[in-house]
């Protein structure tokens, strides 16, 4: 015997996928906002470079301009 398919159409009263998707979108949005707020922590990288670079670039372009 074959089991009855559990397919639920959007016109059926038991259809809840749109509500579940909306809830997932909201949870994802909140999670992303939470991560964004957490990334606003102070940076450990100094704002001012320490001294001069070890070498200076000699050519600005890969080919000379004429």
PDB file with SEQRES, HELIX, SHEET and CRYST1 records, atoms N, CA, C and O in Angstrom:
SEQRES   1 A   66  UNK UNK UNK UNK UNK UNK UNK UNK UNK UNK UNK UNK UNK          
SEQRES   2 A   66  UNK UNK UNK UNK UNK UNK UNK UNK UNK UNK UNK UNK UNK          
SEQRES   3 A   66  UNK UNK UNK UNK UNK UNK UNK UNK UNK UNK UNK UNK UNK          
SEQRES   4 A   66  UNK UNK UNK UNK UNK UNK UNK UNK UNK UNK UNK UNK UNK          
SEQRES   5 A   66  UNK UNK UNK UNK UNK UNK UNK UNK UNK UNK UNK UNK UNK          
SEQRES   6 A   66  UNK                                                          
HELIX    1 AA1 UNK A   17  UNK A   38  1                                  22    
CRYST1    1.000    1.000    1.000  90.00  90.00  90.00 P 1           1          
ATOM      1  N   UNK A   1       0.823  -1.185   0.000  1.00  0.00           N  
ATOM      2  CA  UNK A   1       0.000   0.000   0.000  1.00  0.00           C  
ATOM      3  C   UNK A   1       0.867   1.248   0.000  1.00  0.00           C  
ATOM      4  O   UNK A   1       1.903   1.321   0.660  1.00  0.00           O  
ATOM      5  N   UNK A   2       0.412   2.199  -0.748  1.00  0.00           N  
ATOM      6  CA  UNK A   2       1.131   3.476  -0.781  1.00  0.00           C  
ATOM      7  C   UNK A   2       0.556   4.414   0.266  1.00  0.00           C  
ATOM      8  O   UNK A   2      -0.648   4.434   0.523  1.00  0.00           O  
ATOM      9  N   UNK A   3       1.448   5.188   0.859  1.00  0.00           N  
ATOM     10  CA  UNK A   3       0.981   6.162   1.841  1.00  0.00           C  
ATOM     11  C   UNK A   3       0.444   7.388   1.112  1.00  0.00           C  
ATOM     12  O   UNK A   3       0.864   7.716   0.003  1.00  0.00           O  
ATOM     13  N   UNK A   4      -0.473   8.034   1.756  1.00  0.00           N  
ATOM     14  CA  UNK A   4      -1.045   9.245   1.184  1.00  0.00           C  
ATOM     15  C   UNK A   4      -0.003  10.358   1.210  1.00  0.00           C  
ATOM     16  O   UNK A   4       0.709  10.523   2.200  1.00  0.00           O  
ATOM     17  N   UNK A   5       0.086  11.108   0.142  1.00  0.00           N  
ATOM     18  CA  UNK A   5       1.039  12.199   0.050  1.00  0.00           C  
ATOM     19  C   UNK A   5       0.652  13.307   1.021  1.00  0.00           C  
ATOM     20  O   UNK A   5      -0.531  13.586   1.220  1.00  0.00           O  
ATOM     21  N   UNK A   6       1.653  13.932   1.621  1.00  0.00           N  
ATOM     22  CA  UNK A   6       1.422  15.002   2.578  1.00  0.00           C  
ATOM     23  C   UNK A   6       1.579  16.377   1.914  1.00  0.00           C  
ATOM     24  O   UNK A   6       1.998  17.343   2.551  1.00  0.00           O  
ATOM     25  N   UNK A   7       1.238  16.442   0.640  1.00  0.00           N  
ATOM     26  CA  UNK A   7       1.344  17.693  -0.086  1.00  0.00           C  
ATOM     27  C   UNK A   7       0.246  18.648   0.360  1.00  0.00           C  
ATOM     28  O   UNK A   7      -0.933  18.295   0.366  1.00  0.00           O  
ATOM     29  N   UNK A   8       0.649  19.872   0.735  1.00  0.00           N  
ATOM     30  CA  UNK A   8      -0.309  20.880   1.175  1.00  0.00           C  
ATOM     31  C   UNK A   8      -0.223  22.039   0.194  1.00  0.00           C  
ATOM     32  O   UNK A   8       0.849  22.610  -0.005  1.00  0.00           O  
ATOM     33  N   UNK A   9      -1.317  22.378  -0.402  1.00  0.00           N  
ATOM     34  CA  UNK A   9      -1.359  23.458  -1.379  1.00  0.00           C  
ATOM     35  C   UNK A   9      -1.544  24.807  -0.688  1.00  0.00           C  
ATOM     36  O   UNK A   9      -2.064  24.862   0.426  1.00  0.00           O  
ATOM     37  N   UNK A  10      -1.124  25.898  -1.337  1.00  0.00           N  
ATOM     38  CA  UNK A  10      -1.274  27.218  -0.728  1.00  0.00           C  
ATOM     39  C   UNK A  10      -2.726  27.615  -0.465  1.00  0.00           C  
ATOM     40  O   UNK A  10      -2.984  28.476   0.375  1.00  0.00           O  
ATOM     41  N   UNK A  11      -3.664  27.008  -1.162  1.00  0.00           N  
ATOM     42  CA  UNK A  11      -5.063  27.362  -0.943  1.00  0.00           C  
ATOM     43  C   UNK A  11      -5.677  26.586   0.235  1.00  0.00           C  
ATOM     44  O   UNK A  11      -6.783  26.906   0.669  1.00  0.00           O  
ATOM     45  N   UNK A  12      -4.975  25.576   0.752  1.00  0.00           N  
ATOM     46  CA  UNK A  12      -5.478  24.805   1.885  1.00  0.00           C  
ATOM     47  C   UNK A  12      -5.333  25.598   3.181  1.00  0.00           C  
ATOM     48  O   UNK A  12      -4.389  26.375   3.319  1.00  0.00           O  
ATOM     49  N   UNK A  13      -6.245  25.419   4.131  1.00  0.00           N  
ATOM     50  CA  UNK A  13      -6.146  26.137   5.409  1.00  0.00           C  
ATOM     51  C   UNK A  13      -4.949  25.705   6.251  1.00  0.00           C  
ATOM     52  O   UNK A  13      -4.511  26.451   7.127  1.00  0.00           O  
ATOM     53  N   UNK A  14      -4.416  24.510   6.000  1.00  0.00           N  
ATOM     54  CA  UNK A  14      -3.263  24.017   6.770  1.00  0.00           C  
ATOM     55  C   UNK A  14      -1.930  24.531   6.229  1.00  0.00           C  
ATOM     56  O   UNK A  14      -0.877  24.208   6.778  1.00  0.00           O  
ATOM     57  N   UNK A  15      -1.962  25.311   5.179  1.00  0.00           N  
ATOM     58  CA  UNK A  15      -0.730  25.821   4.568  1.00  0.00           C  
ATOM     59  C   UNK A  15      -0.114  26.886   5.468  1.00  0.00           C  
ATOM     60  O   UNK A  15      -0.737  27.912   5.740  1.00  0.00           O  
ATOM     61  N   UNK A  16       1.123  26.639   5.934  1.00  0.00           N  
ATOM     62  CA  UNK A  16       1.786  27.580   6.847  1.00  0.00           C  
ATOM     63  C   UNK A  16       3.198  27.948   6.388  1.00  0.00           C  
ATOM     64  O   UNK A  16       3.928  28.623   7.114  1.00  0.00           O  
ATOM     65  N   UNK A  17       3.580  27.515   5.205  1.00  0.00           N  
ATOM     66  CA  UNK A  17       4.960  27.757   4.755  1.00  0.00           C  
ATOM     67  C   UNK A  17       5.262  29.239   4.659  1.00  0.00           C  
ATOM     68  O   UNK A  17       6.380  29.655   4.962  1.00  0.00           O  
ATOM     69  N   UNK A  18       4.291  30.051   4.243  1.00  0.00           N  
ATOM     70  CA  UNK A  18       4.547  31.487   4.124  1.00  0.00           C  
ATOM     71  C   UNK A  18       4.808  32.110   5.487  1.00  0.00           C  
ATOM     72  O   UNK A  18       5.641  33.009   5.610  1.00  0.00           O  
ATOM     73  N   UNK A  19       4.092  31.631   6.525  1.00  0.00           N  
ATOM     74  CA  UNK A  19       4.334  32.165   7.874  1.00  0.00           C  
ATOM     75  C   UNK A  19       5.686  31.721   8.398  1.00  0.00           C  
ATOM     76  O   UNK A  19       6.398  32.496   9.038  1.00  0.00           O  
ATOM     77  N   UNK A  20       6.043  30.460   8.125  1.00  0.00           N  
ATOM     78  CA  UNK A  20       7.335  29.950   8.568  1.00  0.00           C  
ATOM     79  C   UNK A  20       8.474  30.679   7.870  1.00  0.00           C  
ATOM     80  O   UNK A  20       9.485  30.996   8.496  1.00  0.00           O  
ATOM     81  N   UNK A  21       8.317  30.947   6.579  1.00  0.00           N  
ATOM     82  CA  UNK A  21       9.350  31.670   5.833  1.00  0.00           C  
ATOM     83  C   UNK A  21       9.490  33.091   6.363  1.00  0.00           C  
ATOM     84  O   UNK A  21      10.601  33.603   6.496  1.00  0.00           O  
ATOM     85  N   UNK A  22       8.374  33.716   6.660  1.00  0.00           N  
ATOM     86  CA  UNK A  22       8.417  35.076   7.208  1.00  0.00           C  
ATOM     87  C   UNK A  22       9.125  35.080   8.559  1.00  0.00           C  
ATOM     88  O   UNK A  22       9.913  35.982   8.845  1.00  0.00           O  
ATOM     89  N   UNK A  23       8.854  34.090   9.380  1.00  0.00           N  
ATOM     90  CA  UNK A  23       9.501  33.988  10.688  1.00  0.00           C  
ATOM     91  C   UNK A  23      11.004  33.770  10.528  1.00  0.00           C  
ATOM     92  O   UNK A  23      11.797  34.379  11.246  1.00  0.00           O  
ATOM     93  N   UNK A  24      11.410  32.887   9.573  1.00  0.00           N  
ATOM     94  CA  UNK A  24      12.832  32.656   9.315  1.00  0.00           C  
ATOM     95  C   UNK A  24      13.524  33.924   8.829  1.00  0.00           C  
ATOM     96  O   UNK A  24      14.647  34.215   9.241  1.00  0.00           O  
ATOM     97  N   UNK A  25      12.859  34.681   7.954  1.00  0.00           N  
ATOM     98  CA  UNK A  25      13.440  35.932   7.468  1.00  0.00           C  
ATOM     99  C   UNK A  25      13.644  36.920   8.612  1.00  0.00           C  
ATOM    100  O   UNK A  25      14.678  37.583   8.693  1.00  0.00           O  
ATOM    101  N   UNK A  26      12.663  37.013   9.483  1.00  0.00           N  
ATOM    102  CA  UNK A  26      12.769  37.928  10.625  1.00  0.00           C  
ATOM    103  C   UNK A  26      13.900  37.505  11.558  1.00  0.00           C  
ATOM    104  O   UNK A  26      14.666  38.346  12.028  1.00  0.00           O  
ATOM    105  N   UNK A  27      14.005  36.205  11.827  1.00  0.00           N  
ATOM    106  CA  UNK A  27      15.077  35.710  12.691  1.00  0.00           C  
ATOM    107  C   UNK A  27      16.443  35.964  12.061  1.00  0.00           C  
ATOM    108  O   UNK A  27      17.390  36.334  12.755  1.00  0.00           O  
ATOM    109  N   UNK A  28      16.546  35.769  10.758  1.00  0.00           N  
ATOM    110  CA  UNK A  28      17.804  36.026  10.062  1.00  0.00           C  
ATOM    111  C   UNK A  28      18.154  37.499  10.117  1.00  0.00           C  
ATOM    112  O   UNK A  28      19.313  37.849  10.338  1.00  0.00           O  
ATOM    113  N   UNK A  29      17.179  38.365   9.920  1.00  0.00           N  
ATOM    114  CA  UNK A  29      17.405  39.808   9.971  1.00  0.00           C  
ATOM    115  C   UNK A  29      17.910  40.212  11.356  1.00  0.00           C  
ATOM    116  O   UNK A  29      18.850  40.998  11.476  1.00  0.00           O  
ATOM    117  N   UNK A  30      17.281  39.670  12.400  1.00  0.00           N  
ATOM    118  CA  UNK A  30      17.712  39.985  13.766  1.00  0.00           C  
ATOM    119  C   UNK A  30      19.126  39.467  14.033  1.00  0.00           C  
ATOM    120  O   UNK A  30      19.928  40.137  14.684  1.00  0.00           O  
ATOM    121  N   UNK A  31      19.424  38.270  13.524  1.00  0.00           N  
ATOM    122  CA  UNK A  31      20.746  37.682  13.716  1.00  0.00           C  
ATOM    123  C   UNK A  31      21.809  38.539  13.030  1.00  0.00           C  
ATOM    124  O   UNK A  31      22.875  38.777  13.598  1.00  0.00           O  
ATOM    125  N   UNK A  32      21.521  39.005  11.806  1.00  0.00           N  
ATOM    126  CA  UNK A  32      22.471  39.855  11.092  1.00  0.00           C  
ATOM    127  C   UNK A  32      22.682  41.190  11.812  1.00  0.00           C  
ATOM    128  O   UNK A  32      23.809  41.677  11.898  1.00  0.00           O  
ATOM    129  N   UNK A  33      21.608  41.775  12.325  1.00  0.00           N  
ATOM    130  CA  UNK A  33      21.746  43.023  13.080  1.00  0.00           C  
ATOM    131  C   UNK A  33      22.578  42.813  14.329  1.00  0.00           C  
ATOM    132  O   UNK A  33      23.385  43.668  14.694  1.00  0.00           O  
ATOM    133  N   UNK A  34      22.386  41.686  14.982  1.00  0.00           N  
ATOM    134  CA  UNK A  34      23.157  41.366  16.180  1.00  0.00           C  
ATOM    135  C   UNK A  34      24.637  41.221  15.850  1.00  0.00           C  
ATOM    136  O   UNK A  34      25.488  41.711  16.591  1.00  0.00           O  
ATOM    137  N   UNK A  35      24.950  40.549  14.739  1.00  0.00           N  
ATOM    138  CA  UNK A  35      26.347  40.412  14.307  1.00  0.00           C  
ATOM    139  C   UNK A  35      26.946  41.764  13.959  1.00  0.00           C  
ATOM    140  O   UNK A  35      28.101  42.038  14.282  1.00  0.00           O  
ATOM    141  N   UNK A  36      26.158  42.609  13.300  1.00  0.00           N  
ATOM    142  CA  UNK A  36      26.645  43.932  12.921  1.00  0.00           C  
ATOM    143  C   UNK A  36      26.968  44.755  14.158  1.00  0.00           C  
ATOM    144  O   UNK A  36      27.979  45.456  14.198  1.00  0.00           O  
ATOM    145  N   UNK A  37      26.114  44.671  15.159  1.00  0.00           N  
ATOM    146  CA  UNK A  37      26.365  45.405  16.407  1.00  0.00           C  
ATOM    147  C   UNK A  37      27.613  44.871  17.111  1.00  0.00           C  
ATOM    148  O   UNK A  37      28.371  45.638  17.705  1.00  0.00           O  
ATOM    149  N   UNK A  38      27.823  43.564  17.045  1.00  0.00           N  
ATOM    150  CA  UNK A  38      28.993  42.959  17.678  1.00  0.00           C  
ATOM    151  C   UNK A  38      30.274  43.383  16.968  1.00  0.00           C  
ATOM    152  O   UNK A  38      31.330  43.465  17.596  1.00  0.00           O  
ATOM    153  N   UNK A  39      30.194  43.653  15.670  1.00  0.00           N  
ATOM    154  CA  UNK A  39      31.375  44.061  14.913  1.00  0.00           C  
ATOM    155  C   UNK A  39      31.749  45.512  15.168  1.00  0.00           C  
ATOM    156  O   UNK A  39      32.794  45.962  14.697  1.00  0.00           O  
ATOM    157  N   UNK A  40      30.943  46.246  15.886  1.00  0.00           N  
ATOM    158  CA  UNK A  40      31.254  47.630  16.190  1.00  0.00           C  
ATOM    159  C   UNK A  40      32.213  47.761  17.366  1.00  0.00           C  
ATOM    160  O   UNK A  40      32.484  48.866  17.837  1.00  0.00           O  
ATOM    161  N   UNK A  41      32.721  46.635  17.834  1.00  0.00           N  
ATOM    162  CA  UNK A  41      33.678  46.652  18.939  1.00  0.00           C  
ATOM    163  C   UNK A  41      34.946  47.373  18.498  1.00  0.00           C  
ATOM    164  O   UNK A  41      35.239  47.423  17.303  1.00  0.00           O  
ATOM    165  N   UNK A  42      35.700  47.929  19.432  1.00  0.00           N  
ATOM    166  CA  UNK A  42      36.921  48.648  19.058  1.00  0.00           C  
ATOM    167  C   UNK A  42      37.906  47.736  18.330  1.00  0.00           C  
ATOM    168  O   UNK A  42      38.046  46.557  18.655  1.00  0.00           O  
ATOM    169  N   UNK A  43      38.575  48.304  17.349  1.00  0.00           N  
ATOM    170  CA  UNK A  43      39.528  47.550  16.547  1.00  0.00           C  
ATOM    171  C   UNK A  43      40.842  47.389  17.303  1.00  0.00           C  
ATOM    172  O   UNK A  43      41.242  48.277  18.056  1.00  0.00           O  
ATOM    173  N   UNK A  44      41.511  46.258  17.101  1.00  0.00           N  
ATOM    174  CA  UNK A  44      42.812  46.040  17.732  1.00  0.00           C  
ATOM    175  C   UNK A  44      43.942  46.509  16.817  1.00  0.00           C  
ATOM    176  O   UNK A  44      45.105  46.507  17.219  1.00  0.00           O  
ATOM    177  N   UNK A  45      43.609  46.910  15.593  1.00  0.00           N  
ATOM    178  CA  UNK A  45      44.609  47.400  14.645  1.00  0.00           C  
ATOM    179  C   UNK A  45      44.833  48.885  14.907  1.00  0.00           C  
ATOM    180  O   UNK A  45      43.865  49.641  14.990  1.00  0.00           O  
ATOM    181  N   UNK A  46      46.082  49.318  15.039  1.00  0.00           N  
ATOM    182  CA  UNK A  46      46.333  50.741  15.310  1.00  0.00           C  
ATOM    183  C   UNK A  46      45.932  51.609  14.117  1.00  0.00           C  
ATOM    184  O   UNK A  46      46.046  51.191  12.965  1.00  0.00           O  
ATOM    185  N   UNK A  47      45.468  52.809  14.406  1.00  0.00           N  
ATOM    186  CA  UNK A  47      45.063  53.727  13.349  1.00  0.00           C  
ATOM    187  C   UNK A  47      46.265  54.369  12.665  1.00  0.00           C  
ATOM    188  O   UNK A  47      46.191  54.719  11.487  1.00  0.00           O  
ATOM    189  N   UNK A  48      47.365  54.527  13.386  1.00  0.00           N  
ATOM    190  CA  UNK A  48      48.549  55.199  12.858  1.00  0.00           C  
ATOM    191  C   UNK A  48      49.593  54.138  12.513  1.00  0.00           C  
ATOM    192  O   UNK A  48      49.886  53.279  13.345  1.00  0.00           O  
ATOM    193  N   UNK A  49      50.157  54.178  11.311  1.00  0.00           N  
ATOM    194  CA  UNK A  49      51.202  53.189  10.979  1.00  0.00           C  
ATOM    195  C   UNK A  49      52.449  53.422  11.819  1.00  0.00           C  
ATOM    196  O   UNK A  49      52.750  54.550  12.209  1.00  0.00           O  
ATOM    197  N   UNK A  50      53.156  52.357  12.087  1.00  0.00           N  
ATOM    198  CA  UNK A  50      54.351  52.443  12.922  1.00  0.00           C  
ATOM    199  C   UNK A  50      55.581  52.656  12.048  1.00  0.00           C  
ATOM    200  O   UNK A  50      56.103  51.697  11.480  1.00  0.00           O  
ATOM    201  N   UNK A  51      56.045  53.876  11.931  1.00  0.00           N  
ATOM    202  CA  UNK A  51      57.269  54.170  11.193  1.00  0.00           C  
ATOM    203  C   UNK A  51      57.092  54.103   9.690  1.00  0.00           C  
ATOM    204  O   UNK A  51      55.977  54.050   9.171  1.00  0.00           O  
ATOM    205  N   UNK A  52      58.240  54.107   9.001  1.00  0.00           N  
ATOM    206  CA  UNK A  52      58.269  54.082   7.540  1.00  0.00           C  
ATOM    207  C   UNK A  52      58.201  52.639   7.037  1.00  0.00           C  
ATOM    208  O   UNK A  52      58.567  51.711   7.759  1.00  0.00           O  
ATOM    209  N   UNK A  53      57.736  52.451   5.809  1.00  0.00           N  
ATOM    210  CA  UNK A  53      57.760  51.099   5.243  1.00  0.00           C  
ATOM    211  C   UNK A  53      59.199  50.642   5.006  1.00  0.00           C  
ATOM    212  O   UNK A  53      60.099  51.472   4.885  1.00  0.00           O  
ATOM    213  N   UNK A  54      59.417  49.353   4.940  1.00  0.00           N  
ATOM    214  CA  UNK A  54      60.759  48.802   4.795  1.00  0.00           C  
ATOM    215  C   UNK A  54      61.360  49.127   3.428  1.00  0.00           C  
ATOM    216  O   UNK A  54      62.580  49.235   3.310  1.00  0.00           O  
ATOM    217  N   UNK A  55      60.545  49.282   2.409  1.00  0.00           N  
ATOM    218  CA  UNK A  55      61.045  49.608   1.083  1.00  0.00           C  
ATOM    219  C   UNK A  55      60.089  50.589   0.425  1.00  0.00           C  
ATOM    220  O   UNK A  55      58.916  50.686   0.786  1.00  0.00           O  
ATOM    221  N   UNK A  56      60.616  51.304  -0.538  1.00  0.00           N  
ATOM    222  CA  UNK A  56      59.774  52.244  -1.264  1.00  0.00           C  
ATOM    223  C   UNK A  56      59.529  51.702  -2.656  1.00  0.00           C  
ATOM    224  O   UNK A  56      60.412  51.083  -3.251  1.00  0.00           O  
ATOM    225  N   UNK A  57      58.371  51.924  -3.163  1.00  0.00           N  
ATOM    226  CA  UNK A  57      58.062  51.474  -4.513  1.00  0.00           C  
ATOM    227  C   UNK A  57      58.802  52.361  -5.498  1.00  0.00           C  
ATOM    228  O   UNK A  57      58.818  53.584  -5.351  1.00  0.00           O  
ATOM    229  N   UNK A  58      59.406  51.754  -6.488  1.00  0.00           N  
ATOM    230  CA  UNK A  58      60.190  52.520  -7.451  1.00  0.00           C  
ATOM    231  C   UNK A  58      59.355  52.903  -8.659  1.00  0.00           C  
ATOM    232  O   UNK A  58      59.545  53.986  -9.212  1.00  0.00           O  
ATOM    233  N   UNK A  59      58.445  52.057  -9.080  1.00  0.00           N  
ATOM    234  CA  UNK A  59      57.620  52.355 -10.248  1.00  0.00           C  
ATOM    235  C   UNK A  59      56.163  52.388  -9.837  1.00  0.00           C  
ATOM    236  O   UNK A  59      55.695  51.527  -9.092  1.00  0.00           O  
ATOM    237  N   UNK A  60      55.461  53.370 -10.318  1.00  0.00           N  
ATOM    238  CA  UNK A  60      54.040  53.469  -9.997  1.00  0.00           C  
ATOM    239  C   UNK A  60      53.197  52.568 -10.878  1.00  0.00           C  
ATOM    240  O   UNK A  60      52.158  52.071 -10.444  1.00  0.00           O  
ATOM    241  N   UNK A  61      53.630  52.353 -12.099  1.00  0.00           N  
ATOM    242  CA  UNK A  61      52.835  51.592 -13.054  1.00  0.00           C  
ATOM    243  C   UNK A  61      53.648  50.401 -13.548  1.00  0.00           C  
ATOM    244  O   UNK A  61      54.878  50.407 -13.502  1.00  0.00           O  
ATOM    245  N   UNK A  62      52.954  49.404 -14.011  1.00  0.00           N  
ATOM    246  CA  UNK A  62      53.653  48.234 -14.502  1.00  0.00           C  
ATOM    247  C   UNK A  62      54.330  48.528 -15.834  1.00  0.00           C  
ATOM    248  O   UNK A  62      55.350  47.918 -16.153  1.00  0.00           O  
ATOM    249  N   UNK A  63      53.772  49.465 -16.628  1.00  0.00           N  
ATOM    250  CA  UNK A  63      54.396  49.888 -17.887  1.00  0.00           C  
ATOM    251  C   UNK A  63      54.633  51.381 -17.823  1.00  0.00           C  
ATOM    252  O   UNK A  63      53.866  52.106 -17.190  1.00  0.00           O  
ATOM    253  N   UNK A  64      55.676  51.844 -18.462  1.00  0.00           N  
ATOM    254  CA  UNK A  64      55.937  53.278 -18.458  1.00  0.00           C  
ATOM    255  C   UNK A  64      54.948  53.968 -19.382  1.00  0.00           C  
ATOM    256  O   UNK A  64      54.567  53.424 -20.418  1.00  0.00           O  
ATOM    257  N   UNK A  65      54.543  55.152 -19.005  1.00  0.00           N  
ATOM    258  CA  UNK A  65      53.590  55.916 -19.805  1.00  0.00           C  
ATOM    259  C   UNK A  65      54.349  56.825 -20.750  1.00  0.00           C  
ATOM    260  O   UNK A  65      55.371  57.397 -20.370  1.00  0.00           O  
ATOM    261  N   UNK A  66      53.875  56.964 -21.952  1.00  0.00           N  
ATOM    262  CA  UNK A  66      54.510  57.854 -22.937  1.00  0.00           C  
ATOM    263  C   UNK A  66      53.643  59.026 -23.211  1.00  0.00           C  
ATOM    264  O   UNK A  66      54.005  59.888 -24.012  1.00  0.00           O  
TER     265      UNK A  66                                                      
END                                                                             
